Amino acid sequence: MMTRTKVSNGVKGFTLLELMLVVALGTVITALTVPVGIRFFQTQSLDESVDTLLSNLRRAEAQAMFQKNDSAFGIKFLTDSYVLFQGNSYASRIQSEDESFALASGVTVSGIEEVVFAKLTGSPSVTGTIAIASGSDSLSLNLNSQGKVERQ
């Protein structure tokens, strides 16, 4: 024997009110999470840029102290990048030895424009603070007369 199932004639689906509620809830969640995500990205970019710059400053100092190619080494800050160079100044550097490092989008560097570490001693040509900023966040690197670079 065959059984028949009764098919309902009622229309199934979502009401306009339910759809509007879901869209409004999605908008509120997005509005609350996007700024947090952007801030996290800016903080991560800043931290990564500071760590890379700190590493390259220490590398330039070490290469000068170990007298690589019997030369001084330095860092020159440009608008959206910086260059690790070999020589007594950026103007008189050996261009074939340049290593360029791009800064992350939105990251700016201010303070010291160029620092050269003397061969053998590693003494810097200038001392002071290098400020690195991204959005409303900023960090500093302090370079002292002995060539020690510290994150502040």
N, C-alpha and C positions, 0 to 999 in steps of 0.2 A: 504494500500500500504506500502510496505516495503522500507525503505531507507537504502541505503548502505553508510557507511562512508569510505572515502578514507584513506587507510593506507599509511603512508609515508615510503618510502624505505630508507630514510636517517638514518644513524647510529647516535644514540644519546649517549652522554657520555662526559667525561672530556678529554681534551688533556693532553699530557705529560707535557707540559709547565704549565698548570694550576695546576696539581698535584705537580710539583716541587715547584711552588710558595707557595702553601699551606704548604708543608713540611718545606720550608725555613722560612716562617713566624712563624710557630709553634716552630721551633728551636730557633729563635730569642727571642720570648716571654718567652720560658722556660729558656733560658740563662740569661735573665734579672730578672726573678722572683725567681729562685732557691736561689741565694745568699741572697736576701732579706729575704726569708723564713728561711734560715739557721741562719742568724743574729738575726732574731726575736726570734727563738727558743733558741739560746744561751742567749740572753738577758733575756728572760722569766725564763730560768733555773737558771740563776745567781740571779735574783731578788727573786725567790722562795726559793733558798738555803739560801740567806742572811736573808730573813724574818724568816725562820724556825730556823736558827741558833740564831738569835737575840732573838727570843721567848724562845728558850731553855736555853740560857745564863741567861735571866731574871728569868726563872723558877727555875734554879739551885740556883740563888741568893735568891729568895723568900723562897724556901724550907729551905735553911740554916738559913735565918733570922727568920723564924717561928719555927725553931728547930725541923723540922720533924724528928721523930725517934731519937731526941737528937743528931744530927749529922751534919757535914759539907757536902756540895754537890759540885760537880765540873763537868767540861767538859774536856774530853781527845780527842785530834784530832788524828785520825789514817789516813792511806793513802787514803782510799776512803769512810770514814765514821767518825763519832764521837760518843762518849759515854757520856751520862749523868749518873754520878755515885754518890753513897753515900759513904762518907768516907773522911779521911784527905788527901788521895792521891789515884791515880789510882792503884798503886801497892798494897795498903792496903785496897782497897775498899771492900764493901759487894757485891760480884758478883751477887747474886740473885736479887739485886735491880737495876742492870744495865738496861739502856734503850739505845739501839743503833739506830742511824739515818744514813742512807746511803746518800751520796752526789749524786747529779744528775751526769749523765755521762758527762765527760769533765770538771767538776767543781773541782778545787783544793783549798786547804786552806793552808796558810803559816803564819808564825809569831809565836804567842803563841802556844805552844804544849799542855799545860795543865794549867787549872786555877781551883783553889779550893776556894769556898766562905766560910768564917768562920761562924760557927753557931752564932746566935744572932746578930752579927754586919753586916754580909754579905760582909765583906771586902775581896777583892780578894787576892790570894797569889801572883799574878803577875799583872803588868799593861802593857799596850802597845797596839799594833795594830794587828788585825787579818785581813789578806788580803784574799779575796775570788775572784778567777778568773775563767773565762770561755772564751776560745778563746782569743780574743784581749781585752775583757772587764774585768774590775776588780772593786771591791768595797771594802771598808774597814769598820771595826767595831773598835771603839776605846774604850778601857776599862780603866777607871781612878781609882785612889786609893780609891774612895768612893764606887766603884762597879758599877758605872753608865756606861752603855753600849750605845754608840751612833753610829748611821750609818753615815758614812762620804760620 
